[in-house]
Amino acid sequence: MTDDIKLDNVSESGIDRELVEIIDYNSGNKIINKLTDYAEILTEGKISGIINFNFRLNSVQTGTVLKILEDMQGISRIHTVSLKGSKDLQVEYISNIFSDYENPENSSSYLNLKNIIENRLTHQVQQYNINMGKNSTTLAIPLNELRGHVKTYLDLSPLNIAISTKAQHGIIAASLHDVYATLLNRQDYWNDKLYIKFFFNEDDPAKKNILLLRREKRLLLREIAFNIKQMLDKLHAIQYSRMQASREASESEAALAPALDYFARHTKPDAFTDRMLLTPFGKQYGSLIEKIIGRIFDPDRKDSYDDASDDAAKEKIILLYKTYKLKMDMAQYKSEIIDVVDYLLDQDYGIKTFMEKFLGFDRRDQAPKSYTENNQEHVEQFLAHIFTIYFEEIFSSLFKIIKSMDMKKFACAFIIKRIYITEGDNLTNFGFFFVRIIARIGGIRSQ
């Protein structure tokens, strides 16, 4: 076994994200408990009832959970001849989840299930040989034949045309092979005496562990058990993370209520009642975002700047620019970056003027430091770098709660809209530059 999933590093992507949108940890745990040591064949209706035990899922959601369990090999699909006609197949399932996965033969449920499959195989070998017109009904089924039937069946199924009984019986035998190989729970299952009675496996070692129907590597029962445990651990971690985020957001909202009231009194009524604040995201994180934006664009700070402020800003800008050119770590200068960006957000000149005023780039000067387009591009990259550090530091309290990339992108879009609504008429050139940096951080394309 590998290490358990850490609660502070949860990824909601791929199968995990698809699953967590449908069921939570409690529901997932209940489904797995019902499937553990299940000693009988599961019909489609029965397994659908186990998955949708609380009747909260629709058919698509139930089918999605079923598919995810199949992908993890927690359950296996068996094909059998439908009662309504020999040319139709119906689907059933067995569970590969056992409480004692290291020694499943000690479990009566495992022995009963294995016995059921062996009885079906005894019958199916006879039916297969009869349909193939072979001389003996007890001949072991060659796997290369089954692979041919699987290919035929998969190629013709989407075309909605009649499929021969030979291919259908090949599919039934292939599904029973995959289930039986899994239940044997051995690396060299092809050497089992009963397996040899049913199947002739002439594959090379590289192909012996590939399932016929799914065309994926066959897992041992302990590997399946670990996959199931890992899935439940992730569901539990995601649920715990969301509970923590909700609790922290509630505490933050309560703590920031006085500041939010102040901000509400100093903004336009129609701006404060923006519909985005009424969304679930806005209700949970809107107050925190409003507080931070209010601090960034505090009008009282602009009135406090004087000539001494210009000199102090120039000294810090030169320090930061030299550090940037030397490709040194700028994290040590976070306080200087915050002071500089706060200062620049209140200045209504462009990057060219900034270069001339603070960095000595003079277009009228013919010295090596003279103004060029390359210089401007380099300075823009420098400014983008310090504005990015500023944004991540100022909004760090928000992004400690929001960790997924999708949520971060939405948060950036939310922040940009709130800045435009509350500060749009008063934004300086560097204010618009800041908005572009936020869009870049959130991966938001300009319209």
C-alpha positions in Angstrom: 0.0 0.0 0.0 1.1 3.6 -0.6 0.6 6.6 1.7 -2.9 7.8 2.4 -4.2 10.9 0.6 -3.3 14.0 2.5 -6.2 16.2 3.4 -4.4 19.5 2.6 -3.6 18.5 -1.0 -6.9 17.4 -2.5 -7.3 17.4 -6.3 -10.9 17.6 -7.7 -10.1 16.6 -11.2 -10.9 13.8 -13.6 -12.9 11.0 -12.1 -12.6 12.6 -8.6 -14.3 15.8 -9.8 -17.0 13.9 -11.8 -17.8 11.7 -8.8 -17.8 14.4 -6.1 -20.4 16.4 -8.2 -22.8 13.5 -7.7 -22.2 11.9 -4.3 -20.5 12.9 -1.1 -18.4 10.8 1.2 -21.3 9.5 3.3 -23.2 8.3 0.2 -20.0 6.8 -1.3 -19.2 5.0 1.8 -22.7 3.6 2.1 -22.6 2.3 -1.5 -19.2 0.6 -1.0 -20.4 -1.0 2.3 -23.4 -2.5 0.4 -21.2 -3.8 -2.3 -18.6 -5.3 0.0 -18.8 -9.1 0.3 -21.9 -9.1 -2.0 -22.3 -12.9 -2.6 -24.8 -12.8 -5.5 -25.1 -11.7 -9.1 -26.4 -8.1 -9.3 -29.0 -7.3 -11.9 -29.0 -3.8 -13.4 -32.0 -2.9 -11.4 -30.4 -4.2 -8.2 -27.1 -2.3 -8.5 -28.9 0.9 -9.6 -30.9 0.6 -6.4 -27.7 0.2 -4.3 -26.2 3.3 -6.0 -29.3 5.4 -5.8 -30.4 4.2 -2.4 -31.8 7.6 -1.3 -33.5 8.3 -4.7 -31.7 11.6 -5.2 -29.9 10.7 -8.4 -31.3 10.7 -11.9 -30.5 7.9 -14.4 -27.5 9.7 -15.9 -25.9 10.3 -12.5 -26.6 6.7 -11.5 -25.0 5.5 -14.7 -22.0 7.7 -14.1 -21.3 6.3 -10.7 -21.8 2.8 -12.1 -19.2 3.5 -14.9 -16.7 4.9 -12.4 -17.0 1.8 -10.2 -16.4 -0.3 -13.4 -13.4 1.8 -14.3 -11.9 1.1 -10.9 -12.8 -2.6 -11.4 -14.8 -2.4 -8.1 -17.5 -4.2 -10.1 -17.3 -6.3 -13.2 -19.9 -6.6 -16.0 -21.2 -10.0 -17.1 -23.2 -10.6 -20.3 -25.8 -13.3 -20.5 -28.5 -14.3 -22.9 -31.7 -12.3 -22.4 -34.8 -14.2 -21.5 -36.8 -12.4 -24.2 -34.7 -13.8 -27.1 -31.5 -15.6 -28.0 -30.3 -12.7 -30.1 -30.4 -10.2 -27.2 -27.9 -9.9 -24.4 -28.6 -8.5 -20.9 -26.1 -7.1 -18.5 -25.4 -8.2 -14.9 -22.7 -7.3 -12.4 -20.6 -8.9 -9.6 -18.8 -7.0 -6.9 -15.0 -7.4 -6.6 -14.9 -5.7 -3.2 -14.1 -8.0 -0.3 -13.4 -7.2 3.3 -10.6 -9.8 3.5 -9.0 -9.0 0.1 -5.7 -10.6 1.1 -7.3 -14.0 1.8 -10.7 -13.9 0.1 -11.0 -17.7 0.1 -11.8 -17.4 3.9 -15.0 -15.5 3.0 -18.2 -17.5 2.3 -19.4 -14.7 0.0 -16.2 -15.0 -2.2 -16.5 -18.8 -2.3 -20.2 -18.6 -3.2 -19.6 -16.0 -6.0 -16.7 -18.0 -7.4 -18.9 -21.1 -7.4 -21.6 -19.3 -9.3 -19.2 -18.1 -12.0 -17.6 -21.6 -12.4 -21.1 -23.1 -12.9 -21.9 -20.5 -15.5 -18.6 -21.2 -17.2 -19.3 -24.9 -17.4 -22.6 -24.2 -19.2 -21.1 -21.4 -21.4 -18.2 -23.6 -22.6 -20.8 -26.1 -23.9 -22.9 -23.4 -25.5 -19.9 -21.7 -27.1 -18.6 -25.0 -28.6 -22.1 -25.9 -29.9 -22.5 -22.4 -31.6 -19.1 -22.6 -33.1 -19.8 -26.1 -34.6 -16.9 -27.8 -32.8 -16.7 -31.5 -32.4 -16.5 -31.5 -28.6 -18.6 -29.4 -26.2 -15.9 -29.6 -23.5 -13.0 -28.0 -25.5 -11.4 -25.1 -23.7 -12.1 -21.8 -25.4 -9.1 -20.2 -27.1 -8.6 -16.5 -26.1 -7.6 -15.5 -29.6 -11.1 -16.5 -30.7 -12.7 -14.5 -28.0 -10.7 -11.4 -28.9 -12.0 -11.7 -32.5 -15.6 -11.9 -31.2 -15.1 -8.9 -28.9 -13.8 -6.8 -31.9 -16.7 -7.9 -34.1 -19.2 -7.1 -31.3 -17.7 -3.7 -30.5 -17.5 -2.7 -34.2 -21.1 -3.7 -35.0 -22.8 -2.5 -31.8 -22.9 1.2 -32.7 -24.4 0.4 -36.1 -27.7 -1.0 -34.5 -27.7 -4.1 -36.7 -28.2 -7.7 -35.9 -25.1 -9.4 -34.4 -24.5 -13.1 -34.9 -25.1 -15.6 -32.1 -21.4 -16.6 -32.5 -20.2 -13.1 -31.6 -22.8 -12.9 -28.8 -21.7 -16.1 -27.2 -18.1 -15.0 -27.6 -19.0 -11.8 -25.6 -20.6 -13.8 -22.9 -17.6 -16.1 -22.6 -15.2 -13.1 -22.7 -17.1 -11.3 -19.8 -17.0 -14.5 -17.7 -13.3 -14.9 -18.5 -12.6 -11.4 -17.2 -14.6 -11.9 -14.0 -13.1 -15.3 -13.3 -9.5 -14.1 -13.9 -10.2 -11.3 -11.4 -11.7 -13.7 -8.8 -8.8 -16.1 -9.1 -6.7 -13.3 -7.6 -3.4 -14.7 -8.8 -0.6 -13.2 -10.9 -0.4 -16.5 -12.8 -4.1 -17.3 -13.0 -3.7 -19.1 -16.3 -2.0 -22.0 -14.5 -5.1 -22.7 -12.3 -6.5 -26.1 -13.0 -10.1 -25.0 -13.3 -9.1 -22.1 -15.5 -7.3 -24.4 -17.9 -10.5 -26.5 -18.1 -12.4 -23.5 -19.3 -9.9 -21.4 -21.3 -6.8 -22.0 -23.5 -4.6 -19.0 -22.9 -1.9 -18.9 -25.5 -0.9 -15.2 -24.9 2.6 -14.0 -24.4 3.3 -12.7 -20.9 2.8 -9.1 -21.8 -0.8 -9.7 -22.8 -1.8 -12.3 -20.2 -3.0 -9.7 -17.7 -5.0 -7.6 -20.2 -8.8 -7.9 -19.8 -10.7 -9.0 -22.9 -13.6 -6.7 -22.8 -12.1 -3.6 -21.2 -8.7 -4.1 -22.8 -7.1 -2.8 -19.5 -4.7 -4.3 -17.0 -6.4 -6.8 -14.7 -6.1 -5.8 -11.1 -5.7 -8.0 -8.0 -8.4 -7.8 -5.3 -6.0 -5.9 -3.0 -5.3 -3.4 -5.8 -9.0 -2.9 -6.3 -9.5 -2.5 -2.5 -6.8 0.2 -2.5 -8.4 2.0 -5.4 -11.7 2.0 -3.5 -10.1 3.2 -0.3 -8.3 6.0 -2.2 -11.6 7.1 -3.7 -13.3 7.2 -0.3 -10.3 9.0 1.2 -10.5 11.7 -1.5 -14.2 12.1 -1.0 -13.7 12.4 2.7 -10.9 14.9 2.3 -12.9 17.0 -0.2 -15.9 17.1 2.2 -13.6 18.0 5.1 -11.9 20.7 3.1 -15.2 22.2 2.0 -16.5 22.2 5.6 -13.3 24.0 6.7 -13.6 26.6 3.9 -17.3 27.2 4.8 -16.5 27.6 8.5 -13.5 30.0 7.8 -15.6 32.0 5.3 -18.4 32.4 7.9 -15.9 33.5 10.5 -14.3 35.9 8.1 -17.6 37.4 7.1 -18.5 37.9 10.8 -15.2 39.6 11.5 -15.4 41.8 8.4 -19.0 43.0 8.9 -18.1 46.5 10.3 -15.7 47.1 7.4 -18.2 45.9 4.9 -20.8 48.2 6.3 -18.3 51.1 5.9 -17.6 50.1 2.4 -21.3 49.9 1.6 -21.9 53.4 2.8 -19.1 54.7 0.5 -20.2 53.0 -2.7 -23.1 53.5 -5.0 -26.2 51.6 -3.9 -26.6 50.0 -7.3 -23.0 48.8 -7.2 -23.3 47.3 -3.8 -26.4 45.3 -4.7 -24.7 43.8 -7.8 -26.2 40.4 -8.7 -22.9 38.7 -8.3 -23.0 39.4 -4.6 -26.2 37.4 -4.5 -24.7 34.3 -6.0 -23.6 31.4 -3.7 -20.0 32.5 -4.3 -20.8 36.2 -3.7 -22.6 35.4 -0.4 -19.7 33.2 0.8 -16.7 35.3 -0.3 -18.1 38.6 -1.5 -17.6 40.5 1.8 -14.0 39.4 2.0 -13.3 40.6 -1.6 -15.1 43.9 -1.0 -13.0 44.5 2.1 -9.7 43.9 0.1 -10.8 46.1 -2.8 -11.7 48.8 -0.4 -8.3 48.7 1.1 -6.5 48.7 -2.3 -8.4 51.8 -3.6 -8.7 53.6 -0.3 -9.3 57.3 -1.3 -7.7 58.6 1.9 -4.3 57.1 1.0 -4.2 59.1 -2.3 -4.6 62.4 -0.4 -1.6 61.6 1.8 1.0 61.4 -1.0 3.4 64.3 -1.4 6.9 65.0 -2.8 8.5 62.9 -0.1 6.3 60.0 -1.1 7.6 60.3 -4.7 11.2 60.1 -3.5 10.5 57.1 -1.2 8.7 55.3 -4.0 11.6 56.0 -6.4 14.1 54.5 -4.0 12.0 51.3 -3.6 11.3 51.0 -7.3 15.1 51.2 -8.1 15.8 48.5 -5.4 13.1 46.2 -6.8 14.1 46.8 -10.5 17.8 45.9 -9.7 16.6 42.8 -7.8 14.5 41.8 -10.8 17.3 42.4 -13.3 19.6 40.2 -11.3 16.9 37.5 -11.3 16.9 37.3 -7.5 14.1 36.2 -5.3 11.7 39.1 -4.7 9.7 37.5 -2.0 12.0 39.2 0.6 10.7 42.6 -0.6 6.9 42.0 -0.2 6.4 45.0 2.0 8.3 47.2 -0.5 6.2 45.8 -3.4 3.0 46.5 -1.6 4.1 50.1 -0.9 5.2 50.6 -4.6 2.0 49.2 -6.1 -0.2 51.1 -3.7 1.6 54.2 -4.8 1.4 53.4 -8.6 -2.3 52.6 -8.5 -3.0 56.2 -7.6 -0.8 57.6 -10.5 -2.4 58.4 -13.8 0.6 58.2 -16.1 1.8 55.4 -18.4 4.7 53.1 -18.5 6.9 55.4 -20.6 6.5 58.2 -18.1 7.2 55.7 -15.3 10.5 54.7 -17.0 11.6 58.3 -17.4 10.6 59.3 -13.9 11.9 56.4 -11.8 14.4 54.4 -13.9 16.3 57.1 -15.9 15.1 56.0 -19.3 15.1 59.3 -21.3 14.1 59.3 -25.0 16.1 62.5 -25.6 19.2 60.9 -24.2 21.5 59.2 -26.7 23.4 57.2 -24.0 23.1 53.4 -23.8 20.2 53.9 -21.4 18.1 55.6 -24.1 14.5 54.7 -24.5 13.7 51.8 -26.9 10.8 49.5 -27.4 12.8 46.7 -25.9 13.3 48.7 -22.8 9.5 49.3 -22.5 8.8 45.6 -22.9 11.3 44.7 -20.2 9.9 47.3 -17.8 6.3 46.0 -18.5 7.5 42.5 -17.5 9.0 43.9 -14.4 5.8 45.7 -13.5 3.7 42.6 -14.3 5.9 40.6 -11.9 5.5 43.0 -8.9 1.8 43.5 -9.6 1.4 39.7 -9.6 3.2 39.4 -6.3 1.1 42.2 -4.9 -2.2 40.6 -6.0 -1.3 37.2 -4.5 -0.2 38.8 -1.2 -3.2 41.1 -0.9 -5.7 38.4 -1.7 -3.8 35.6 0.2 -6.6 35.4 2.8 -9.0 34.5 0.0 -6.8 32.0 -1.8 -6.0 30.1 1.4 -9.7 29.1 1.2 -10.1 28.8 -2.6 -7.5 26.3 -3.9 -9.0 24.8 -7.1 -8.0 26.4 -10.4 -11.6 26.7 -11.6 -12.6 28.5 -8.4 -9.6 30.7 -8.6 -10.5 31.7 -12.2 -14.0 32.5 -11.1 -12.7 34.5 -8.2 -10.5 36.6 -10.5 -13.4 37.3 -12.8 -15.5 38.3 -9.7 -12.7 40.6 -8.5 -12.4 42.3 -11.9 -16.1 43.0 -12.2 -16.3 44.4 -8.6 -13.3 46.7 -9.4 -15.0 48.0 -12.5 -18.3 48.4 -10.7 -16.9 50.2 -7.7 -13.9 52.0 -9.1 -14.5 52.1 -12.9 -14.8 55.8 -13.2 -11.8 56.5 -11.0 -9.3 53.8 -12.3 -5.9 55.2 -13.3 -3.7 53.8 -16.1 -2.0 51.6 -13.5 -5.5 50.6 -12.2 -6.3 49.2 -15.7 -2.9 47.6 -15.8 -3.7 45.9 -12.5 -7.0 44.6 -13.9 -5.1 43.1 -16.9 -2.7 41.3 -14.5 -5.6 39.8 -12.6 -7.1 38.6 -15.8 -3.8 37.0 -16.8 -3.5 35.3 -13.4 -7.0 33.9 -13.7 -6.4 32.7 -17.3 -9.2 35.0 -18.5 -8.9 36.0 -22.2 -9.6 39.6 -23.1 -12.8 40.1 -25.0 
